[in-house]
């Protein structure tokens, strides 16, 4: 069993070539075609405007009147 002090050195050895040209699994991943972008239907609100903080501004108007 390895001690806690030896663990970081062990991980450095295990992952020294990760995501490099020596990493066969990563090289296979790079060869695959890119995923198509997601299709998002009706991404815009029907009102067509920016609705962020809309309620906050109506609260301010009611506070002053």
C-alpha positions as CSV (number, residue, x, y, z in Angstrom):
1,X,0.0,0.0,0.0
2,X,1.3,3.4,-0.9
3,X,1.5,6.3,1.5
4,X,-0.3,9.6,1.0
5,X,3.1,11.3,0.3
6,X,3.8,8.8,-2.5
7,X,0.4,9.2,-4.2
8,X,1.1,12.5,-6.1
9,X,4.3,11.1,-7.6
10,X,2.5,7.9,-8.6
11,X,-0.2,10.0,-10.3
12,X,2.5,12.0,-12.1
13,X,3.9,8.7,-13.5
14,X,0.4,7.4,-14.4
15,X,-0.7,10.5,-16.3
16,X,2.6,11.8,-17.7
17,X,1.6,11.1,-21.3
18,X,-2.1,11.8,-21.0
19,X,-3.6,14.0,-23.8
20,X,-0.3,13.8,-25.8
21,X,0.7,12.1,-29.0
22,X,1.7,9.1,-26.9
23,X,-1.8,8.6,-25.5
24,X,-3.5,6.1,-27.9
25,X,-7.0,6.5,-26.5
26,X,-6.9,10.3,-26.9
27,X,-5.6,10.0,-30.4
28,X,-8.5,7.7,-31.3
29,X,-10.8,10.3,-29.8
30,X,-9.4,13.0,-31.9
31,X,-9.9,11.0,-35.1
32,X,-13.7,10.8,-34.7
33,X,-15.9,13.3,-36.5
34,X,-17.2,16.3,-34.6
35,X,-20.7,16.0,-33.0
36,X,-23.3,18.0,-34.9
37,X,-24.6,21.1,-33.1
38,X,-27.8,20.7,-31.1
39,X,-31.1,21.7,-32.6
40,X,-33.0,24.0,-30.3
41,X,-36.5,24.9,-31.5
42,X,-38.3,28.0,-30.4
43,X,-35.3,29.3,-28.5
44,X,-36.7,32.8,-28.5
45,X,-39.6,33.8,-26.3
46,X,-42.8,34.6,-28.2
47,X,-42.8,38.2,-27.0
48,X,-39.5,38.6,-28.9
49,X,-37.9,40.8,-26.3
50,X,-35.4,40.5,-23.5
51,X,-37.4,39.3,-20.4
52,X,-34.5,39.3,-17.9
53,X,-35.3,41.3,-14.8
54,X,-38.7,42.3,-16.1
55,X,-40.4,41.8,-12.8
56,X,-37.8,43.7,-11.0
57,X,-38.5,46.9,-12.9
58,X,-42.3,46.6,-12.5
59,X,-41.7,46.3,-8.7
60,X,-39.8,49.5,-8.8
61,X,-42.5,51.3,-10.7
62,X,-45.2,50.2,-8.2
63,X,-43.0,51.2,-5.3
64,X,-42.7,54.8,-6.5
65,X,-46.4,55.3,-7.4
